[in-house]
Amino acid sequence: MIVDDQTKDNYLKGRGAQFNPHNRFAANTYVKEHVEGIDDWEVENQKTTFIIGQSKSIVNKVDSPDVGMAYSLNPYQGCEHGCTYCYARNAHEYWGFSAGLDFETKIIVKKDAPALFKKFLEKKGWNAETISLSGNTDCYQPAEREYKITRQLLEIALEYRQPIGMITKNSLILRDKDILQEMAKLNLCMVYISINSLNEKLRLVMEPRTTTIKQRLKVVEELSTAGIPTGVMVAPLIPGLSDHEIPAILKTIASAGAIKAGYTIVRLNGAIGPIFEDWLRQNFPDRFDKVWHAIQSCHSGNVNDSRFGQRMKGDGNIAQLINDTFKLHCRLNQLNVQSITLDSSLFKVPKPQLSLF
């Protein structure tokens, strides 16, 4: 479903989604059909706003068996990066917002995350399993530059000797290289950088407020040189649009120092379907049918498959070709040779400091 026939003149540059699809949990929705017939219609402000949230807990148990993490911690909800395909968009509906522009412009900031993190780590019986930062939205999105919540969480993790896995596509992570380096010395961290294309023009429209590809490769190189185990998630690959880049991406990241690589194939569940369809029609009208049908071919004729084990990698001929190509070039570039197991045996709750007064 396309909400509006927008032209390049009113295309919202710097935003991935171009509209707010209806929130499935909302009873009502507003639609502007005839602008001349509405006197008091307010054009929605597309500037980013930050909402201070309050949470009862901050660490989430991940029950999905195919996402590669047991626990996740997300200091922000919503993400200004604006990636059109982002699976986290649907979660924004639980907060009463839309998965479209709201996801990119209404960012919930969890300032209480550090205190809640300490409270969680001090629970009786916690066995220091690896916690992923972030499993949902990017912990180094632009808001982090001001709020510095992720840095506080890493300081706590180092103090408690809590193993942390990270994934980001923002070069702001280099600000925290000092903490990550200390954690790496104790085998307490593993970092993944997201790079799903080397095409800067594609990156600019698909992930409008993210760090450039050149900068992300610099991040891989700097973290690796600093002794921090670094991998790359080539995710999501979009058949017919970016899957042909697999050999070049894997060769480039290996040269930059990455030791691991993984991938997923794009799946367009929930509100992401119409958001991505609208984006694809507007930016690649000449390739829309080819790309859309290629995505469908990877998900049994649909653009989404919710089956565990199948939903991330897809099935069918195109999905198999992607899988074979990825494995071959990982082998050629000696990626995924090393096994990284973070150390949970060092975990300890620091003793409280006694006051002199």
Buried (B, 14 or more C-beta within 10 A) or exposed (E): EEBEEBEEEEEBEEBBBBBBBBBEEEEEEEEEEEEEEEEEEEEEEEEBEBEEBEBEEBBBEBEEEEBBBBBBBBBBBBBBBBBBBBBBBBBBBEBEBBBBBBBBBBBBBBBBBBEBBBEBBEEEEBEBBBBBBBBBBBBBBBBBEEBBBBBBBBBBBBEBBBBBBBBBBBBBBBBBBEBBBBBBEEBBBBBBBBBBBBBEEBBBBBBBBBBEBEBBBBBBBBBBEBEBBBBBBBBBBBBBBBBEBBBEBBBBBBEBBBBBBBBBBBBBBBBBBBBBBBBBBBBBEEEBEEBBBBBBBBBEEBBBBEEEEBBBBBBBEBBEEBBEBBEEBBEEBEBBEEEEEBEBEBBEBEEEEEEEE
